[in-house]
């Protein structure tokens, strides 16, 4: 099968773990870029990347890279691409533009000119207009402009890959599934012990930990991927990849989630059931300060506590972090804990010296992901 270049997008700070995932999948020429990793592979690897990558938000297939000073030059270059290779008049398409440039101030105008180039090419050849479709399109076209460098790609994922498909219920500001998986990978989680999240919210860390422990591909829950509507889609090849569970493994430990909120626990239980992980995950309503462990066997603890962004010195938030440190010291002796937070003052209240401090982004917030022994 012919190899071609691809680009997997991710969040700031997760590039290294994504590169490692791609190497393990069999990608070649893996190169770390800004919030992305480029690599070479064939059609089977593209399908597998969408199915199996835990820390990618989408997988792009670049069609053209060129320099342009304005939107009209973009129009001319896009018109040179033979769009009949990728779509027909019946193909509903949409365009997503990301612009980091002084020359190009308006991403919407770039989007219009790219659309015009594709429509005009079909009009000149067939005298008919192709179908622009914003909802549920057949073809996702991605435009990325960095200063004067323009990359036109096909988006093989469609909906962002963080939308795994198992989330049926949510709480306020749940952690993104891609970030959760990246944190677990950085912590070296492979299902080697019990796992605890004492502020589990809607259960994202619990479910990602369970899937990773069993090496279940995160894409199995999704309704579909954009490449399934491409002209050259190989249904037999994809079915073979989709049904391949040869790398799954048994998980002999248990995952425990708890939260002080009754509502959060109910939402977590719905998501755990949706992901079919009830055998491996228990969730109960209990305040973190009341958690008691009978046996102090080493476990991994991971938490995404409230950061108290609106009130950096909020006394309740600082007290919560003090309680977190007390619970870890008394109930998790011999264990390793990982905590993500943007609130440095609150992190100091834990009263433990971090072994590692990793910088990550949670949405727009600069965070520290700290490891405590």
C-alpha positions as CSV (number, residue, x, y, z in Angstrom):
1,X,0.0,0.0,0.0
2,X,1.3,3.5,-0.9
3,X,2.6,5.6,2.0
4,X,1.7,9.3,2.3
5,X,2.3,12.1,4.9
6,X,-0.2,12.7,7.7
7,X,-0.5,15.1,10.6
8,X,-2.1,14.2,14.0
9,X,-3.2,17.2,16.0
10,X,-3.1,17.3,19.8
11,X,-2.9,19.7,22.8
12,X,0.2,21.7,24.0
13,X,2.3,19.4,26.1
14,X,1.1,16.1,24.7
15,X,3.2,16.1,21.5
16,X,5.8,13.6,23.0
17,X,3.3,11.0,24.1
18,X,1.4,11.2,20.8
19,X,4.7,10.7,18.9
20,X,5.4,7.6,21.0
21,X,1.8,6.3,20.3
22,X,2.5,6.7,16.6
23,X,5.8,4.9,16.7
24,X,4.1,2.0,18.5
25,X,1.4,1.9,15.8
26,X,4.1,1.5,13.1
27,X,4.3,5.1,11.7
28,X,7.6,6.2,10.1
29,X,9.4,9.5,9.9
30,X,7.6,10.7,13.1
31,X,8.3,14.5,13.7
32,X,7.1,16.6,16.6
33,X,5.5,19.9,15.6
34,X,3.5,22.7,17.3
35,X,0.6,21.0,19.0
36,X,0.9,18.2,16.3
37,X,3.0,15.3,15.1
38,X,3.7,14.6,11.4
39,X,4.3,11.1,10.2
40,X,4.3,8.7,7.2
41,X,2.0,5.8,6.8
42,X,-0.4,4.0,4.5
43,X,-4.2,3.8,4.4
44,X,-4.3,1.1,7.0
45,X,-2.3,3.2,9.4
46,X,-4.6,6.2,8.8
47,X,-7.6,4.0,9.8
48,X,-5.7,2.6,12.8
49,X,-4.6,6.0,13.9
50,X,-8.2,7.2,14.1
51,X,-9.2,4.0,15.9
52,X,-6.3,3.7,18.4
53,X,-4.7,7.0,19.1
54,X,-5.7,8.3,22.6
55,X,-3.9,11.6,22.5
56,X,-4.8,12.9,19.0
57,X,-7.7,15.2,18.4
58,X,-7.8,14.6,14.6
59,X,-5.7,13.0,11.8
60,X,-5.2,15.1,8.7
61,X,-4.0,14.1,5.2
62,X,-2.2,17.1,3.6
63,X,-3.0,17.6,-0.1
64,X,-1.0,20.8,-0.8
65,X,1.5,23.1,1.0
66,X,2.3,26.5,-0.5
67,X,3.2,30.1,0.2
68,X,0.6,32.8,-0.2
69,X,0.5,36.5,0.7
70,X,-3.3,37.0,0.5
71,X,-6.6,35.1,0.1
72,X,-6.6,35.5,-3.7
73,X,-3.3,33.7,-3.9
74,X,-4.8,30.9,-1.7
75,X,-7.8,30.8,-4.1
76,X,-5.4,30.3,-7.1
77,X,-3.4,27.6,-5.4
78,X,-6.5,25.7,-4.2
79,X,-8.0,25.8,-7.7
80,X,-4.9,23.9,-9.0
81,X,-5.8,20.9,-6.8
82,X,-7.8,18.3,-8.8
83,X,-10.8,18.1,-6.5
84,X,-12.5,15.4,-8.6
85,X,-10.1,12.9,-7.1
86,X,-11.7,13.5,-3.7
87,X,-15.3,14.4,-4.3
88,X,-18.2,14.5,-6.7
89,X,-21.0,17.0,-7.3
90,X,-23.1,15.1,-4.7
91,X,-20.4,15.3,-2.0
92,X,-21.4,17.7,0.8
93,X,-18.3,19.4,2.0
94,X,-17.3,21.8,4.8
95,X,-14.2,23.9,5.4
96,X,-12.4,24.6,8.7
97,X,-9.7,27.3,8.7
98,X,-7.1,28.0,11.4
99,X,-5.0,31.1,10.9
100,X,-1.9,32.3,12.8
101,X,-0.8,35.2,10.6
102,X,-0.3,39.0,10.3
103,X,-1.2,38.9,6.6
104,X,-4.4,36.9,7.0
105,X,-6.6,38.6,9.6
106,X,-9.9,37.0,8.8
107,X,-10.1,33.2,8.8
108,X,-13.8,33.4,7.5
109,X,-12.6,35.2,4.4
110,X,-10.0,32.5,3.8
111,X,-12.7,29.9,4.2
112,X,-14.9,31.7,1.6
113,X,-12.1,31.9,-1.0
114,X,-11.2,28.2,-0.6
115,X,-14.9,27.3,-1.1
116,X,-15.0,29.6,-4.1
117,X,-12.0,27.9,-5.7
118,X,-13.5,24.4,-5.3
119,X,-17.0,25.5,-6.6
120,X,-15.5,27.4,-9.5
121,X,-13.4,24.4,-10.5
122,X,-16.5,22.2,-10.7
123,X,-18.5,25.0,-12.5
124,X,-15.9,25.3,-15.2
125,X,-15.7,21.5,-15.7
126,X,-19.4,20.5,-15.3
127,X,-21.4,23.8,-15.2
128,X,-22.9,22.6,-11.9
129,X,-22.2,23.6,-8.3
130,X,-21.0,21.1,-5.7
131,X,-22.8,20.9,-2.4
132,X,-21.5,23.0,0.6
133,X,-22.9,21.4,3.8
134,X,-22.1,22.7,7.3
135,X,-23.9,19.9,9.2
136,X,-23.0,16.3,8.7
137,X,-20.8,16.8,5.7
138,X,-19.3,14.0,3.6
139,X,-15.9,15.7,3.3
140,X,-14.1,17.8,5.9
141,X,-11.4,20.1,4.4
142,X,-8.9,21.7,6.7
143,X,-7.0,24.9,6.0
144,X,-4.0,25.8,8.2
145,X,-2.1,29.1,7.7
146,X,1.0,29.9,9.6
147,X,2.3,33.4,8.5
148,X,2.5,32.8,4.7
149,X,2.6,29.0,4.7
150,X,-0.7,27.4,3.8
151,X,-1.5,23.7,4.2
152,X,-4.7,22.3,2.6
153,X,-5.7,18.9,4.1
154,X,-8.5,16.4,4.2
155,X,-9.6,15.7,7.8
156,X,-9.9,11.9,8.1
157,X,-11.5,12.1,11.6
158,X,-14.5,14.4,11.2
159,X,-15.7,15.1,14.7
160,X,-12.8,15.6,17.1
161,X,-11.3,12.3,18.4
162,X,-11.8,13.3,22.0
163,X,-15.5,12.6,21.4
164,X,-15.0,8.9,22.0
165,X,-18.7,8.1,21.9
166,X,-19.1,6.7,25.5
167,X,-20.0,10.0,27.2
168,X,-23.8,10.1,27.6
169,X,-23.8,12.4,30.7
170,X,-21.7,15.3,31.8
171,X,-20.9,17.6,34.7
172,X,-19.6,21.2,34.6
173,X,-16.2,21.5,32.9
174,X,-15.3,17.8,32.5
175,X,-11.7,17.1,31.7
176,X,-11.1,16.5,27.9
177,X,-10.7,12.7,27.1
178,X,-7.5,13.4,25.1
179,X,-5.9,15.3,28.0
180,X,-7.0,12.6,30.5
181,X,-5.4,9.9,28.3
182,X,-2.2,12.0,27.9
183,X,-2.0,12.4,31.7
184,X,-2.4,8.7,32.3
185,X,0.4,7.9,29.7
186,X,2.7,10.4,31.3
187,X,2.1,8.8,34.6
188,X,3.1,5.4,33.1
189,X,-0.4,3.9,33.7
190,X,-0.8,0.4,32.1
191,X,-3.2,-1.2,34.7
192,X,-0.4,-2.4,37.0
193,X,-2.2,-1.5,40.3
194,X,-5.5,-0.3,41.6
195,X,-6.4,3.2,40.5
196,X,-8.2,6.0,42.5
197,X,-9.8,9.3,41.5
198,X,-11.2,10.9,44.7
199,X,-12.9,13.8,42.7
200,X,-14.1,11.9,39.7
201,X,-16.7,14.2,38.3
202,X,-18.4,12.5,35.3
203,X,-15.8,9.7,35.3
204,X,-13.5,10.6,32.4
205,X,-10.2,9.6,34.1
206,X,-11.8,6.4,35.4
207,X,-13.0,5.3,32.0
208,X,-9.8,6.3,30.1
209,X,-7.8,4.4,32.8
210,X,-10.0,1.2,32.3
211,X,-9.7,1.3,28.5
212,X,-6.0,1.8,28.7
213,X,-5.5,-1.0,31.3
214,X,-7.2,-3.4,28.9
215,X,-5.7,-1.8,25.8
216,X,-9.2,-1.3,24.3
217,X,-9.1,1.1,21.3
218,X,-10.9,4.4,22.2
219,X,-12.5,4.5,18.7
220,X,-14.7,1.4,19.2
221,X,-17.5,3.5,20.7
222,X,-17.7,6.1,17.9
223,X,-20.5,6.2,15.3
224,X,-18.1,6.8,12.5
225,X,-15.1,8.6,11.0
226,X,-14.9,11.1,8.1
227,X,-12.7,8.7,6.0
228,X,-15.6,6.3,5.8
229,X,-17.2,8.7,3.2
230,X,-14.1,9.2,1.1
231,X,-14.2,8.0,-2.5
232,X,-11.3,5.5,-2.0
233,X,-12.7,4.1,1.3
234,X,-11.8,0.4,1.7
235,X,-14.6,-1.1,3.8
236,X,-13.1,-4.5,4.1
237,X,-9.7,-3.2,5.4
238,X,-11.5,-1.0,7.9
239,X,-13.7,-3.8,9.2
240,X,-10.6,-5.9,9.7
241,X,-8.9,-3.1,11.7
242,X,-12.2,-2.3,13.7
243,X,-12.7,-5.9,14.7
244,X,-9.0,-6.6,15.6
245,X,-8.9,-7.1,19.4
246,X,-5.7,-9.2,19.4
247,X,-3.8,-6.6,21.5
248,X,-6.4,-6.3,24.3
249,X,-5.2,-7.7,27.6
250,X,-6.8,-8.8,30.9
251,X,-7.0,-6.3,33.8
252,X,-6.7,-7.9,37.3
253,X,-6.9,-4.8,39.5
254,X,-9.8,-2.4,40.2
255,X,-10.6,1.3,39.6
256,X,-12.3,3.3,42.3
257,X,-14.0,6.7,41.8
258,X,-15.6,8.9,44.3
259,X,-17.0,12.4,44.5
260,X,-18.8,14.5,47.2
261,X,-21.5,15.4,44.6
262,X,-24.4,13.0,44.3
263,X,-25.2,14.4,40.8
264,X,-21.5,13.9,39.6
265,X,-21.6,10.2,40.8
266,X,-24.9,9.6,38.9
267,X,-23.4,11.0,35.7
268,X,-20.2,9.0,36.2
269,X,-22.2,5.8,36.6
270,X,-24.1,6.4,33.4
271,X,-20.8,7.0,31.5
272,X,-19.2,3.9,33.0
273,X,-22.2,1.8,31.9
274,X,-22.1,3.3,28.4
275,X,-18.5,2.3,28.1
276,X,-19.4,-1.2,29.5
277,X,-16.8,-0.9,32.3
278,X,-18.9,-1.7,35.4
279,X,-16.8,-4.8,36.1
280,X,-13.7,-2.8,36.6
281,X,-14.9,0.6,37.9
282,X,-16.8,1.3,41.2
283,X,-18.1,4.8,41.9
284,X,-19.6,6.1,45.2
285,X,-20.6,9.3,46.8
286,X,-18.2,10.2,49.6
287,X,-16.2,13.3,50.6
288,X,-12.5,12.9,49.9
289,X,-11.7,13.5,53.6
290,X,-13.8,10.5,54.6
291,X,-12.1,8.0,52.2
292,X,-10.7,5.0,54.2
293,X,-8.6,2.2,52.8
294,X,-8.4,-1.1,54.7
295,X,-5.2,-2.2,52.9
296,X,-2.4,0.2,52.1
297,X,-1.4,-1.6,48.9
298,X,0.4,0.7,46.4
299,X,-2.0,2.3,44.0
300,X,-2.1,5.1,41.5
301,X,-4.1,8.2,42.4
302,X,-5.0,10.8,39.9
303,X,-7.2,13.9,40.4
304,X,-8.4,17.0,38.5
305,X,-9.6,19.1,41.5
306,X,-11.3,22.5,41.3
307,X,-8.7,25.2,40.6
308,X,-10.7,28.1,42.2
309,X,-9.9,30.3,39.1
310,X,-12.3,33.1,40.0
311,X,-10.8,33.5,43.5
312,X,-7.2,32.6,43.4
313,X,-7.0,32.8,47.2
314,X,-10.4,31.3,47.9
315,X,-10.0,29.8,51.4
316,X,-12.3,26.9,50.6
317,X,-10.1,25.9,47.7
318,X,-6.9,26.2,49.8
319,X,-8.5,24.0,52.5
320,X,-9.6,21.4,49.9
321,X,-5.9,21.1,48.8
322,X,-4.8,20.8,52.5
323,X,-7.3,18.0,52.9
324,X,-6.1,16.4,49.7
325,X,-2.5,16.2,51.2
326,X,-3.8,14.8,54.5
327,X,-5.8,12.1,52.7
328,X,-2.9,11.1,50.5
329,X,-0.5,10.9,53.5
330,X,-2.8,8.9,55.7
331,X,-4.7,6.7,53.3
332,X,-2.3,6.2,50.4
333,X,1.1,5.5,52.0
334,X,3.4,3.9,49.5
335,X,1.3,5.0,46.5
336,X,1.9,7.6,43.8
337,X,-0.4,10.5,43.2
338,X,-0.8,12.8,40.2
339,X,-2.7,16.1,40.4
340,X,-3.4,18.7,37.7
341,X,-4.1,22.3,38.7
342,X,-3.6,25.8,37.5
343,X,-3.6,27.2,41.1
344,X,0.0,27.2,42.3
345,X,-0.9,28.6,45.7
346,X,-3.4,25.8,46.3
347,X,-0.8,23.1,45.1
348,X,1.6,24.4,47.8
349,X,-1.2,23.6,50.4
350,X,-0.9,19.9,49.7
351,X,2.2,19.9,51.9
352,X,4.1,17.3,49.8
353,X,7.1,18.0,47.6
354,X,6.4,17.1,44.0
355,X,8.8,14.6,42.3
356,X,7.9,15.9,38.9
357,X,6.1,19.1,37.6
358,X,4.9,18.8,34.0
359,X,3.4,21.8,32.2
360,X,0.1,21.1,30.4
361,X,-2.8,23.1,29.1
362,X,-6.4,22.4,30.3
363,X,-8.5,24.4,27.9
364,X,-7.1,27.9,28.1
365,X,-5.5,27.4,31.5
366,X,-1.7,26.8,32.0
367,X,-1.5,24.0,34.5
368,X,1.0,22.0,36.5
369,X,0.7,18.2,36.4
370,X,2.5,17.2,39.6
371,X,3.6,13.8,40.8
372,X,3.8,13.0,44.5
373,X,5.2,9.9,46.1
